[in-house]
Amino acid sequence: MVQLGQALYKDGKYPEALLVLEAIEITSDRLGFCLLDCLAAANEKLGKPRDALRHVSVIMKMFSNEAKGFLRAVRILEGMDRHETAIGVCEKGLKQCKNSANFGMLQAEHLRLTIGASPRSDFMTRLPTELVSMVLEYLPFTDIW
């Protein structure tokens, strides 16, 4: 049944996928990582970040050594403009997921969040003035005028 939900999700039928996956969640006595991750992904696509976070929090509790749950939580929290909370979740994941296959991705995400290399920031503002002037010397300004 989870495969049916995944297939519907991949086809872009998010509401149908969510219905199938929620039915599995209700009837199942054992929640697996894949089911919870699919539920979180479907809720995220449907613009229901609170529901997605509810499923991700279960993932982070049940599968605390798997970085994928922490990565999804960080992405959802950033979408909700909860930057500081996202950094905290990332740091918690770094402590708990040292042996996870996705640990490197979690480290990269933490670095991106803490340095502030988001699309809204300008890396040139953090460089020394001398280095900025060296970079600007190599740029042709003929098109500006």
N, C-alpha and C positions, 0 to 999 in steps of 0.2 A: 504493500500500500504506500509506503514511503516513496517508492520508485514512481508511482503514479503522481504523487504530489510534486516530486522533482521534475517529472516530464512536463506537467502543467506549468510549473514555474519557468522552465526553460523556454516554453512556447509563449511566455509573456502573459499567461492567464493567471495572474496573481490572485484574484478573488477566489477562483475555483481551487487553486492550489492551497490557499489558506483554509478553505472549507474542508478539503480532504485531510490536510495535516492536523487541523484541530479535532476532527473526528477521531483520528488515530490517537491523538493526545488524550482525549477523553476516555477512550476504550482501553488504552494500553496501561498495564500496571508497571511497565518498565520503559522509561523514557531514554532513548539513545541520543547520542551526540548529533547524528545526522538529522533526526526528527526535529530536535530543538533548534538546530542551526537553520533548517529549512523554514521553520515557523518564524524565526527572527528575520530571515531574509525576506520572506513574503510580507511580513508586517512593515519592514523597512521600505520596501518598494511601494506599498500601498499608502505610505505617509502616516504610519502609526508608530512613531518612535517609542512611545511609552510601552506599547505591547511588545515591540521588538526588544526593548531593554529588559522587560520581565523575563522573556525567554533566555536572553543572553545571561542574565544574572543566575539563572538555574544552571546554565552551561558552566559558568565560572565557578559555581559551588560544586557541582557534580564531577566536572572534568577540570579541576583546578590546575592540572599540570599541562593543559593544552592551550597553546597561545592563540589559536584561531578565535576562541570565544572572547578573549581580551581585545583582539584586533577589531572584531566586529563591534564590540562595546565602544571602543574609542571612536570608530567611524560614526556610530550613531550619536554619541555625545557631541562630537564636533558639529554634526548636522543640526543639533539643538543649541549650538553656541554655548556649550558648557565646557569650555577649553580647560579650565583648571581641574575639573572632575575627570576629564579625559586623561590628563597627565597623571593624576592619582591612580586611575585604573591601569594605565600603562606601567607605572612603577610597581604596582602590586603584581602585575603579570610577570614583570622581569624577575621578581623575587621567587615566584612560584613555578615558572615554566622553563627553567634552565635547560632541561633535557628535551624540550619540544622541538620538532622539526621546523617550526615557524618562529623559533626564538630570534633568529637574525632579523626577520621582518618586524618583530616587536621592538627590537633594539633600534632599528632604523626609524620606526614610527615615533619612539620616545625621543630620539635625537631631533627629528623634524619638529615635534611639538615643543621641545624645550628651547631649541635654537630659534624657533619662530620662522622656519623656512616655508611657511604656508604661502599660498598664492597671493595673499593680501600684503605680504611684507616684501621689502626691497633689500636684497642682500648688500647692495652698494652702500647703504647707510651704516653698515657695521664694519666696513673696511676702513683702514687708515687713509687719511687724505692723500698721502704720497702715492699709495697704491691706486687709488681712484684716478688720480691725475695721470699715472702711467697707462692705465687702461684707456682713458679717454684720448690719449695721444694717438692711439692706434685706430681710432674710429674716424671714418671720413665724414666730414660735416658739409660736404658739397650739396647734399640733397636737402638740407635744412633751409638754406637761404633761398 
